[in-house]
Amino acid sequence: MKAGTALRESIAPTQRKRMEMAADLAVNGAPPLFPEALHVGRPNIGPRAQFDALMDEMFDRRWLSNDGPLLKRFEAAICQRLGVKHCVAMCNGTIALEIATRALGFSGEVIVPSYTFVATAHALQWQEITPVFADIDPETQVLDPVAVRKMLTPRTTGILGVHLWGRAAPVEALRQIASEHGLKVMYDASHGFGCTHGGVPLGNFGECEVFSFHATKFFNTFEGGAVVTNDDALADKMRLMRNFGFAGYDNVIYPGTNGKMTEVCAAMGLTNLDSLSQFVSGNLANYRAYRAAVEGIEGIRMLDFDAAETNNYQYIVLDVGSDFGVSRDRLIEILHAENILARRYFWPGCHRMEPYRSHYPNAELMLPNTVRVANSVVVLPTGSAITPDDVAAIASVVRCAGTIGK
Ligand code: T4K
């Protein structure tokens, strides 16, 4: 299969139902616009023959895991692409976060956004480090440095910023806060593979950065993740931690865990790395199609990617304002009825998930922007399984939904 080929039998745009009035909507009894579900997070997959050739190599070699040759090639390829010194590949992004935060010596309290996937907070909580939630900037949807300053206490040891949607956290301001208070900063760059800040690839900021290579990410290794860093000692420590603390046969010098990436996953990574430019161009075409199609819909704002940076365009994020025709949640119901499985990422915010909801019942008082954004965001399908024609059809549902109640 060619990279980027759509898997779904698509209905010719001319045969699709017209979306002109409320009666055209599936929630009102009309047939759904799409016969099969359109997902957010359909994997981008490179050429199967390339992957198969690597699998043949692997089976012939009978080397399946534990620092195998494909893993080494994969780590070297990541370093080269990002311009970082070290890549420590892992079995998933969550374990990579746990290992990175532990290797940095985080303890006590660490400041994180609440508006992120829950794994960012859980990676800390799992190690009995307290995630302290700071508010976001409502425009960029990443940490607000002013809010970060408000959450500092004598127990704060670090800041874990998130490059949400592939948009860089305010790295310069966070560096400044960290240096004033003797803190360490690292980033959850799970959404940011292939994106830059000031022309520098994400992966080069803070003490280290963590990527998720989960199936739903712009770049995937089935499951997988990595910590990248320019710090030699930190990389050595994380390599030990990833492999039970083994420093050679029978010699354990550290309390480690099992964070290893398999050869199968490394092979998927090597395959997909070669197709990244096709994945980006598909995403970019969809992003432009969405921009054009939602333009002028009252109450809908689509998040921009900064054209001065390199972006992966993996997330299509709409902000549904109070002047839109229906509520955000009703829009989601309308889209789902059409087989468009839009998501409310990252509703309701980590602070309203357990155990944080019970630990900090009043957290919301410090998180007004998080609450507003989490209540108004809709993430729409894109990626190599979606075409610009699909995008136009999806946007026609949003436009039609907006006319209800007006
Ligand atoms: N930090 C951040 C900021 C993250 O976003 C994530 C992961 C992490 C840390 C942790 O990294 P990992 O430990 O996961 O490497 C998904 C993913 O499971 C999760 O990896 C991801 N973030 C999060 C944003 O999304 P769900 O609960 O939304 O997954 P699910 O099963 O609903 O899948 C999403 C859609 O993708 C489905 O509608 C179907 C489609 N899909 C999914 C898979 C797995 C496919 O079409 N094919 C597939 O193989 O969490």
Residues whose N, C-alpha, C, O or C-beta is under 5 A from the ligand:
A	BS01	T4K	H39 V40 G41 R42 P43 N92 G93 T94 T116 F117 A119 T120 D188 S190 S212 F213 H214 A215 T216 G224 G225
